[in-house]
Amino acid sequence: MAEKFKVGDHVTWNSEAGPVSGTIVRVRTKDFDYKGHTHHASRDEPQYEIKSDKTDHVAAHKGSALKKVND
């Protein structure tokens, strides 16, 4: 099972453009529509909305795609 994160955690993930880091702003535990796509989430496998450190972009990812950054 993937690591569980919480709002305020600083994480990194890989994007098409390379590594990105940001702060979790919301934890989703139910399916939701985001940017035209349905994202599947549950209590056991939540999805996280993360605001990029460098832009105002917000991304949604599963915990398995994230790694906690030690500040």
C-alpha positions in Angstrom: 0.0 0.0 0.0 1.2 3.5 -0.8 2.3 5.9 1.9 -0.5 8.1 3.3 0.0 11.9 3.1 -1.8 14.8 4.7 -2.5 18.4 3.8 0.6 20.5 4.2 3.1 17.7 3.3 5.8 18.7 0.8 6.1 16.0 -1.9 7.8 15.4 -5.2 6.6 13.5 -8.3 7.7 12.9 -11.9 5.9 14.8 -14.7 6.5 14.8 -18.4 8.8 17.7 -17.9 10.8 16.1 -15.1 10.7 16.2 -11.3 8.2 18.5 -9.7 7.6 19.4 -6.1 4.7 20.9 -4.3 2.5 21.0 -1.2 -0.6 18.8 -0.7 -3.7 21.1 -0.5 -6.5 18.5 -0.5 -6.9 14.8 0.1 -9.7 13.1 -1.9 -11.3 9.8 -0.6 -14.1 9.6 -3.1 -14.2 9.6 -6.9 -14.1 13.1 -8.4 -13.9 14.9 -11.7 -10.8 17.0 -12.2 -9.8 18.8 -15.4 -12.2 16.7 -17.5 -11.2 13.3 -16.2 -12.7 11.1 -13.5 -10.2 10.2 -10.8 -10.9 7.2 -8.7 -10.2 7.5 -5.0 -11.2 5.8 -1.7 -10.2 5.8 1.9 -7.8 3.0 1.2 -6.3 4.6 -1.9 -6.8 8.4 -1.7 -5.8 10.9 -4.4 -4.0 14.1 -3.5 -4.3 17.6 -5.0 -0.8 19.2 -4.9 0.1 22.8 -5.7 3.4 23.2 -7.5 6.1 25.1 -5.7 7.0 27.0 -8.9 3.6 27.7 -10.5 0.0 28.0 -9.5 -0.7 24.6 -11.2 -2.6 22.1 -9.1 -2.2 18.4 -10.0 -4.0 15.3 -8.8 -2.0 12.1 -8.1 -2.2 8.8 -6.3 0.0 8.3 -3.3 2.1 5.7 -5.2 3.3 8.5 -7.5 4.5 10.7 -4.7 7.5 10.8 -2.5 7.7 13.0 0.7 10.4 15.7 0.6 12.5 16.1 3.8 12.7 19.9 4.1 
